[in-house]
């Protein structure tokens, strides 16, 4: 769900390179994940368009596959949020 105080079509003004100034709606923000056990994918990256930062990512299916938990972190996974 895209929430923004920058109107109906916000752009990634804090992003670097080719993403700078591009519309956030439709932008790929999660990529490169690979299966890492049952219901776990890791080794990918996630973009935070609000900060223009990219973090390492890990995704886990929870609640019998009804929920998706995503962790973005820098360095050691245990320190992520």
N, CA, C and O of each residue as an XYZ file, in Angstrom:
324
protein
N       0.853     -1.171      0.000
C       0.000      0.000      0.000
C       0.892      1.225      0.000
O       1.720      1.400      0.893
N       0.726      2.045     -0.974
C       1.537      3.249     -1.106
C       0.897      4.387     -0.326
O      -0.229      4.794     -0.611
N       1.621      4.893      0.653
C       1.157      6.035      1.436
C       2.186      7.143      1.291
O       3.381      6.922      1.486
N       1.717      8.330      0.947
C       2.643      9.427      0.718
C       1.986     10.766      1.005
O       0.784     10.945      0.809
N       2.789     11.687      1.465
C       2.344     13.068      1.650
C       2.712     13.916      0.433
O       2.609     15.142      0.471
N       3.142     13.260     -0.645
C       3.629     13.958     -1.837
C       2.685     13.801     -3.023
O       3.131     13.732     -4.169
N       1.385     13.744     -2.752
C       0.410     13.662     -3.822
C       0.161     12.243     -4.291
O       0.699     11.292     -3.724
N      -0.660     12.097     -5.334
C      -1.066     10.771     -5.795
C       0.013     10.013     -6.571
O      -0.091      8.795     -6.716
N       1.029     10.688     -7.068
C       2.077     10.040     -7.864
C       3.467     10.444     -7.377
O       4.194     11.131     -8.095
N       3.851     10.023     -6.153
C       5.158     10.412     -5.622
C       6.303      9.778     -6.405
O       6.152      8.705     -6.989
N       7.432     10.447     -6.407
C       8.624      9.929     -7.077
C       9.709      9.645     -6.049
O       9.660     10.142     -4.924
N      10.679      8.846     -6.445
C      11.773      8.449     -5.557
C      12.892      9.495     -5.651
O      13.927      9.258     -6.274
N      12.668     10.640     -5.028
C      13.622     11.741     -5.105
C      14.917     11.471     -4.349
O      15.950     12.056     -4.673
N      14.880     10.596     -3.347
C      16.083     10.295     -2.563
C      16.852      9.090     -3.101
O      17.912      8.747     -2.577
N      16.326      8.451     -4.140
C      17.016      7.310     -4.748
C      18.215      7.785     -5.560
O      18.292      8.946     -5.961
N      19.143      6.871     -5.791
C      20.322      7.158     -6.607
C      20.158      6.561     -8.002
O      19.284      5.728     -8.237
N      20.992      6.992     -8.898
C      21.097      6.397    -10.225
C      19.823      6.455    -11.037
O      19.121      7.467    -11.052
N      19.530      5.346    -11.720
C      18.405      5.284    -12.651
C      17.047      5.419    -11.968
O      16.066      5.765    -12.627
N      16.967      5.154    -10.668
C      15.687      5.245     -9.953
C      15.353      6.662     -9.491
O      14.207      6.942     -9.140
N      16.330      7.547     -9.489
C      16.109      8.912     -9.006
C      15.030      9.607     -9.830
O      15.116      9.686    -11.056
N      14.010     10.108     -9.132
C      12.932     10.826     -9.789
C      11.881      9.958    -10.457
O      10.929     10.480    -11.038
N      12.034      8.647    -10.385
C      11.069      7.734    -11.008
C       9.844      7.576    -10.111
O       9.954      7.702     -8.892
N       8.671      7.299    -10.704
C       7.465      7.073     -9.905
C       7.634      5.853     -8.994
O       8.142      4.816     -9.421
N       7.206      5.988     -7.748
C       7.303      4.878     -6.802
C       6.258      3.814     -7.128
O       6.519      2.620     -6.982
N       5.079      4.244     -7.567
C       4.028      3.296     -7.930
C       4.510      2.440     -9.096
O       4.864      2.963    -10.152
N       4.521      1.120     -8.900
C       4.968      0.187     -9.923
C       6.456     -0.125     -9.872
O       6.928     -0.988    -10.612
N       7.209      0.567     -9.007
C       8.651      0.359     -8.884
C       8.941     -0.982     -8.198
O       8.269     -1.343     -7.232
N       9.925     -1.708     -8.691
C      10.369     -2.931     -8.027
C      11.162     -2.531     -6.796
O      12.191     -1.864     -6.905
N      10.682     -2.943     -5.609
C      11.373     -2.579     -4.370
C      11.936     -3.800     -3.639
O      12.641     -3.642     -2.643
N      11.639     -5.007     -4.112
C      12.121     -6.234     -3.481
C      12.595     -7.166     -4.584
O      11.829     -7.477     -5.496
N      13.855     -7.622     -4.516
C      14.391     -8.462     -5.583
C      15.508     -9.373     -5.068
O      16.062     -9.157     -3.990
N      15.821    -10.394     -5.865
C      16.972    -11.259     -5.631
C      16.818    -12.313     -4.554
O      17.808    -12.944     -4.182
N      15.618    -12.532     -4.038
C      15.425    -13.524     -2.981
C      15.520    -14.932     -3.547
O      15.091    -15.195     -4.670
N      16.093    -15.839     -2.747
C      16.215    -17.240     -3.137
C      15.693    -18.106     -1.990
O      15.847    -17.741     -0.825
N      15.071    -19.263     -2.310
C      14.570    -20.140     -1.244
C      15.690    -20.525     -0.278
O      16.811    -20.825     -0.691
N      15.364    -20.511      1.013
C      16.332    -20.824      2.070
C      15.606    -21.639      3.140
O      15.483    -21.206      4.286
N      15.135    -22.808      2.759
C      14.361    -23.637      3.680
C      12.880    -23.519      3.369
O      12.487    -22.935      2.360
N      12.066    -24.081      4.248
C      10.620    -24.063      4.070
C      10.054    -22.703      4.455
O      10.237    -22.251      5.586
N       9.382    -22.062      3.539
C       8.702    -20.781      3.770
C       9.650    -19.630      4.094
O       9.236    -18.651      4.715
N      10.914    -19.730      3.686
C      11.897    -18.665      3.938
C      12.646    -18.372      2.643
O      13.065    -19.291      1.940
N      12.812    -17.085      2.329
C      13.604    -16.639      1.194
C      14.588    -15.596      1.710
O      14.217    -14.723      2.494
N      15.837    -15.685      1.272
C      16.849    -14.735      1.745
C      17.814    -14.407      0.611
O      17.680    -14.904     -0.507
N      18.791    -13.557      0.928
C      19.806    -13.198     -0.051
C      19.369    -12.124     -1.029
O      20.057    -11.864     -2.016
N      18.244    -11.505     -0.766
C      17.753    -10.472     -1.663
C      17.991     -9.073     -1.124
O      18.729     -8.876     -0.159
N      17.356     -8.117     -1.762
C      17.477     -6.712     -1.372
C      16.105     -6.061     -1.366
O      15.194     -6.493     -2.072
N      15.970     -5.004     -0.551
C      14.738     -4.227     -0.495
C      15.102     -2.747     -0.537
O      16.047     -2.312      0.121
N      14.351     -1.987     -1.310
C      14.551     -0.545     -1.426
C      13.531      0.167     -0.553
O      12.340     -0.138     -0.618
N      13.980      1.107      0.259
C      13.094      1.991      1.019
C      13.026      3.304      0.245
O      13.931      4.130      0.367
N      11.973      3.517     -0.551
C      11.898      4.724     -1.375
C      11.867      6.020     -0.570
O      12.308      7.059     -1.060
N      11.354      5.972      0.654
C      11.283      7.183      1.478
C      12.671      7.685      1.860
O      12.883      8.890      2.002
N      13.616      6.759      2.026
C      14.983      7.130      2.407
C      15.963      7.018      1.246
O      17.071      7.551      1.310
N      15.552      6.320      0.179
C      16.445      6.110     -0.950
C      17.547      5.115     -0.648
O      18.576      5.104     -1.324
N      17.347      4.283      0.357
C      18.365      3.321      0.796
C      17.959      1.907      0.403
O      16.773      1.585      0.332
N      18.966      1.066      0.146
C      18.750     -0.342     -0.151
C      19.332     -1.166      0.986
O      20.430     -0.894      1.471
N      18.578     -2.178      1.403
C      18.972     -3.044      2.511
C      18.956     -4.497      2.065
O      18.287     -4.834      1.088
N      19.682     -5.363      2.766
C      19.571     -6.800      2.554
C      18.183     -7.206      3.028
O      17.606     -6.550      3.895
N      17.638     -8.295      2.457
C      16.269     -8.679      2.782
C      16.129    -10.173      3.039
O      16.828    -10.998      2.450
N      15.204    -10.491      3.935
C      14.805    -11.868      4.213
C      13.290    -11.866      4.364
O      12.731    -10.999      5.036
N      12.627    -12.834      3.741
C      11.173    -12.919      3.769
C      10.768    -14.290      4.296
O      11.338    -15.310      3.908
N       9.773    -14.302      5.186
C       9.273    -15.542      5.773
C       7.751    -15.556      5.704
O       7.097    -14.569      6.042
N       7.189    -16.690      5.261
C       5.743    -16.877      5.319
C       5.385    -17.301      6.737
O       6.013    -18.202      7.292
N       4.374    -16.655      7.330
C       3.929    -17.001      8.676
C       2.419    -17.233      8.669
O       1.757    -17.030      7.651
N       1.895    -17.650      9.789
C       0.455    -17.853      9.965
C      -0.105    -18.774      8.882
O      -1.130    -18.486      8.266
N       0.598    -19.892      8.669
C       0.135    -20.866      7.684
C       0.122    -20.348      6.264
O      -0.678    -20.798      5.444
N       0.995    -19.412      5.964
C       1.080    -18.856      4.617
C       0.156    -17.677      4.370
O       0.044    -17.206      3.238
N      -0.514    -17.190      5.420
C      -1.444    -16.065      5.276
C      -0.764    -14.713      5.417
O      -1.311    -13.691      5.002
N       0.431    -14.707      6.003
C       1.145    -13.446      6.218
C       2.567    -13.561      5.691
O       3.159    -14.640      5.667
N       3.092    -12.428      5.273
C       4.454    -12.345      4.769
C       5.235    -11.404      5.679
O       4.902    -10.225      5.797
N       6.273    -11.930      6.321
C       7.114    -11.112      7.196
C       8.398    -10.782      6.437
O       9.086    -11.681      5.953
N       8.718     -9.493      6.335
C       9.909     -9.061      5.617
C      10.828     -8.321      6.570
O      10.393     -7.442      7.313
N      12.119     -8.688      6.542
C      13.130     -7.996      7.346
C      14.138     -7.357      6.410
O      14.680     -8.005      5.514
N      14.377     -6.085      6.631
C      15.430     -5.381      5.919
C      16.528     -5.057      6.911
O      16.244     -4.621      8.027
N      17.773     -5.262      6.525
C      18.870     -5.054      7.468
C      20.157     -4.662      6.756
O      20.327     -4.885      5.557
N      21.051     -4.072      7.530
C      22.395     -3.733      7.073
C      23.350     -4.590      7.881
O      23.253     -4.624      9.108
N      24.258     -5.276      7.233
C      25.231     -6.086      7.967
C      24.633     -7.376      8.476
O      24.294     -8.254      7.683
N      24.496     -7.508      9.791
C      24.054     -8.742     10.427
C      22.534     -8.769     10.534
O      21.919     -7.813     11.006
N      21.936     -9.869     10.094
C      20.479     -9.981     10.059
C      19.830     -9.780     11.425
O      18.749     -9.197     11.501
N      20.445    -10.237     12.486
C      19.861    -10.134     13.830
C      19.621     -8.684     14.248
O      18.835     -8.430     15.161
N      20.283     -7.734     13.595
C      20.136     -6.328     13.954
C      19.119     -5.592     13.094
O      18.957     -4.379     13.224
N      18.429     -6.321     12.210
C      17.464     -5.685     11.308
C      16.154     -5.362     11.979
O      15.948     -5.619     13.165
N      15.261     -4.780     11.170
C      13.921     -4.466     11.677
C      12.878     -4.999     10.733
O      11.682     -4.839     10.979
